Each structure stands twice: as structure tokens, then as C-alpha cells.
Amino acid sequence: MTRLDVGGVLRRVFAIYIEQASVLMPAAATVFVFTGILSTLLTNAGAGLRFVALLISLIATTLFTGMVVELVADVRDGRRDSSAGQLLRTVSPVIGQLIFVAIVAGAGVVIGLIFLIVPGLILITVWSLVAPVVVIERPPGLQALGRSRELVRGNGWQVFGVIFILDVLIAIIAAAIEVAANAAGTGVGIVVTVVLGVLTAPFAALAAAVMYFELKGEAVASPVLESDPFGRAS
């Protein structure tokens, strides 16, 4: 059984983020500008709508992870061969499946977090690889949930550790920036929240993609950008 190296996963996540920012940022903006504004408005509208806002955020994250897994698959040999547009188009055949699985998994996680906390955290961990499974393996129905659980089995604490460390780092940065933004007014706060979503979303998506390949025994090489800033492969 493959043992996940938490430190190694984190190093690869940050390396790919830095090297492939020119691809990750436009892709993140495509998903999170609209959903980020909508989630923020729902959250500010009242406590009763926070459930819907959280579910929207989970669905958006799953969709974006599906996009990012193709990028990680592409750079596993240490270079990127596809442009940003090509990487985004590769997820279109499974976008319906990603949304379906995201709604089911998101609802389960939200319910678990609201009522019992620990079951929600367990589901976040065992279902963290559903997007890579859908994009790469394309199982029918909800079989991606079981496949993700199978891949995580035996590495639950390591997978949770990666998720926890990234969430803490992002939360600290986001909290510091949002406090300053909210002091400037609601409108500025919404803009900053959306921008933070675009900038930080790639971390969770990259982590899921890297862990997927690592747990399958397919190493992810340290990325070396071989194309120009406009996404044209060399």
C-alpha cells in the first residue's frame, strides 16, 4: 500500500501553484468570481442561507478540482504541454457528472458538519478525491465516492493532514485580509472575498489532484514550466 508523504504533497502543491499560475488563475476566475459573489451575498443575507452558500462553495470547488486534475496530469512529467483553454475544455465531457457527485457529496458533508462535526470531517477526507476520480476514471453514477474512499483507505490521517494544513494557512491569510477589507465597507469586503477565492482555490484543488496520483502510485514530478506566459507550449 502506498504511504502518502504529507510534506511531499505540500511541496508539490506549492511548486505547481507557482509555476502554473498563468493557467490556474484564469481557470479559478471562471468558476469562483460568480459563485464567490453569490455565496457571499447568501451568507450576508442571513444564517438560514449559509447552508446553501456552503453547498455552492463545495460544488464550485469540486468543479474546479476537476479542471485542475488535468493540469496536474499534464505536468507530471515536469512540463506543461497544454494551454489554459485546452485544459478547461477537457473537463466539459464530465461536467454534469462532477456537478451530480458534488451535490451529493456536498450535501452529505454539510449535514455531517452541522449536526455531528466529526462525520463531516470524515466525509471531507474520504471523498476528497472524487473530482480526480470522475475526470480520470469516469465511473458511472456515484461510484466515484466509493473509489475515492478506496484510494484514501490506509492514508486517512495523511490526507486529512494535507487538507487541515492548507485550510489553516489559507484561513490565517484570508482572515487577516478580510478584516482590513470589511473595515473599508461591504462592497470592498465582497470584492476581496471573491479575489481571495480565486487566489486560494487552487491549493485545495492541486492537493486533491496530487494526492490522487500519489495514492495510485504515479509520482508527480516537480514542475518545470516549458511554455511562455501566454500558455503556448514550447
C-alpha positions in Angstrom: 0.0 0.0 0.0 1.3 3.5 -0.9 2.1 5.7 2.1 1.3 9.3 1.4 4.1 11.8 2.2 2.3 14.9 3.6 5.4 17.1 3.3 6.0 15.9 -0.3 2.4 16.6 -1.3 2.5 20.1 0.1 5.8 20.9 -1.6 4.4 19.7 -5.0 1.2 21.7 -4.5 3.1 25.0 -3.8 5.6 24.3 -6.7 2.8 23.7 -9.2 0.9 26.7 -7.9 3.8 29.0 -8.5 4.9 27.5 -11.9 1.4 27.2 -13.3 -0.2 30.4 -12.0 -0.8 31.7 -15.6 -3.2 28.7 -16.1 -4.6 28.4 -12.6 -5.7 32.0 -12.1 -7.9 32.3 -15.3 -9.4 28.9 -14.5 -10.2 29.8 -10.9 -11.7 33.1 -12.0 -14.0 31.3 -14.4 -15.5 29.3 -11.6 -15.2 31.4 -8.5 -16.0 35.0 -9.5 -19.7 34.3 -9.9 -20.1 31.6 -7.2 -18.0 33.7 -4.8 -20.2 36.7 -5.1 -23.4 34.6 -4.8 -22.1 32.7 -1.7 -21.1 35.9 -0.1 -24.4 37.6 -0.7 -26.3 34.5 0.6 -24.1 34.4 3.7 -24.6 38.1 4.5 -28.4 37.7 3.8 -29.0 35.5 6.9 -27.9 32.5 8.8 -30.6 30.3 7.2 -28.9 30.7 3.8 -25.5 29.7 4.9 -26.2 26.1 4.2 -27.0 27.0 0.6 -23.8 29.2 0.4 -21.6 26.4 1.8 -23.2 23.9 -0.7 -22.5 26.2 -3.6 -18.9 26.6 -2.5 -18.4 22.9 -2.3 -19.9 22.4 -5.8 -17.6 25.1 -7.2 -14.6 23.6 -5.5 -15.4 20.1 -7.0 -15.8 21.6 -10.5 -12.6 23.5 -10.3 -10.7 20.5 -8.9 -11.9 18.6 -12.0 -10.3 21.2 -14.1 -7.0 21.2 -12.2 -6.6 17.5 -12.2 -6.0 17.6 -15.9 -3.3 20.2 -15.3 -1.5 18.0 -12.8 -1.8 15.0 -15.1 -0.2 17.2 -17.8 2.7 18.4 -15.7 3.5 15.0 -14.1 6.5 14.7 -16.5 7.9 18.0 -15.4 6.5 20.2 -18.2 3.1 21.6 -19.4 2.1 20.7 -22.9 -1.4 22.2 -23.0 -2.7 25.7 -22.9 -5.2 27.1 -20.4 -8.1 26.8 -22.8 -7.3 23.2 -23.7 -7.1 22.3 -20.0 -10.5 23.9 -19.3 -12.2 22.2 -22.3 -11.0 18.7 -21.2 -13.4 18.8 -18.2 -16.5 19.5 -20.3 -17.5 15.9 -21.1 -17.8 15.1 -17.4 -19.1 18.5 -16.1 -22.6 17.0 -15.4 -21.2 14.1 -13.5 -19.0 16.4 -11.5 -22.0 18.6 -10.5 -24.1 15.5 -9.6 -21.3 14.0 -7.4 -20.6 17.4 -5.9 -24.2 17.9 -4.9 -24.4 14.5 -3.2 -21.0 14.7 -1.5 -21.5 18.4 -0.6 -24.9 17.7 1.0 -23.5 14.8 3.0 -20.5 16.8 4.2 -22.7 19.9 5.1 -25.2 17.7 7.1 -22.3 15.9 8.9 -20.7 19.2 9.8 -23.9 20.9 11.0 -25.1 18.1 13.2 -22.2 16.0 14.3 -18.9 17.7 13.1 -16.7 14.5 13.2 -18.7 12.6 10.5 -18.5 15.7 8.3 -14.7 15.8 8.7 -14.5 12.1 7.9 -16.6 12.6 4.7 -14.4 15.5 3.7 -11.4 13.2 4.0 -12.7 10.1 2.3 -14.5 11.9 -0.5 -11.6 14.4 -1.2 -10.6 12.6 -4.4 -14.0 12.4 -6.1 -13.2 15.0 -8.7 -10.0 13.4 -9.9 -11.7 10.0 -10.0 -14.6 11.4 -12.1 -12.2 13.2 -14.6 -9.6 10.4 -14.9 -11.5 7.2 -14.4 -15.1 8.3 -15.3 -17.1 5.8 -13.2 -20.9 5.8 -13.6 -23.3 7.2 -11.1 -22.0 7.7 -7.6 -19.2 5.1 -7.8 -16.7 7.9 -7.6 -17.5 8.3 -3.9 -16.6 4.6 -3.2 -13.5 4.8 -5.4 -12.3 7.9 -3.5 -12.8 6.1 -0.2 -10.9 3.1 -1.6 -7.9 5.3 -2.6 -7.8 7.1 0.8 -8.1 3.9 2.8 -5.0 3.4 5.0 -3.9 7.1 4.5 -6.9 8.8 6.1 -4.8 10.8 8.6 -2.3 11.8 6.0 -5.0 13.0 3.6 -6.7 14.9 6.5 -3.4 16.4 7.5 -2.8 17.8 4.0 -6.4 19.3 4.0 -6.0 20.6 7.5 -2.7 22.3 7.0 -3.7 24.0 3.8 -7.1 25.1 5.3 -5.3 26.6 8.3 -2.8 28.5 6.2 -5.5 29.8 3.9 -7.7 30.8 6.8 -5.0 32.8 8.5 -4.2 34.7 5.4 -7.9 35.2 4.5 -8.8 36.4 8.0 -6.1 39.0 8.1 -7.1 40.4 4.7 -10.8 40.2 5.2 -10.7 42.1 8.5 -9.0 45.0 6.7 -11.4 44.8 3.8 -14.6 44.7 5.9 -13.4 47.8 7.7 -13.5 49.6 4.4 -17.1 48.7 3.6 -19.4 45.8 2.5 -18.7 46.3 -1.2 -15.0 46.1 -0.7 -15.5 43.1 1.5 -17.3 41.2 -1.3 -14.6 42.0 -3.8 -11.8 40.9 -1.5 -13.7 37.7 -0.7 -14.0 36.9 -4.4 -10.4 37.7 -5.1 -9.3 35.5 -2.2 -11.4 32.7 -3.5 -9.7 32.9 -6.9 -6.2 33.1 -5.3 -6.6 30.3 -2.7 -8.9 27.8 -4.6 -6.0 26.2 -6.5 -4.4 25.0 -3.3 -7.2 22.5 -2.4 -7.7 21.5 -6.0 -4.0 20.9 -6.5 -3.8 18.9 -3.3 -6.6 16.6 -4.3 -5.1 16.1 -7.8 -1.6 15.4 -6.4 -2.8 13.1 -3.7 -4.9 11.2 -6.3 -1.9 10.4 -8.5 0.4 9.7 -5.5 -2.1 7.2 -3.9 -2.3 5.5 -7.3 1.5 5.1 -7.2 2.0 7.6 -10.1 4.6 10.1 -8.9 4.1 13.8 -9.7 7.4 15.4 -10.8 8.5 18.8 -9.7 7.1 21.2 -12.4 9.3 23.0 -14.8 7.4 25.5 -16.9 8.3 24.9 -20.5 5.9 27.3 -22.2 5.6 31.1 -22.4 3.4 33.2 -20.1 0.6 33.1 -22.6 0.1 29.4 -22.4 1.6 28.3 -25.7 3.5 25.1 -25.4 7.2 25.1 -26.5 
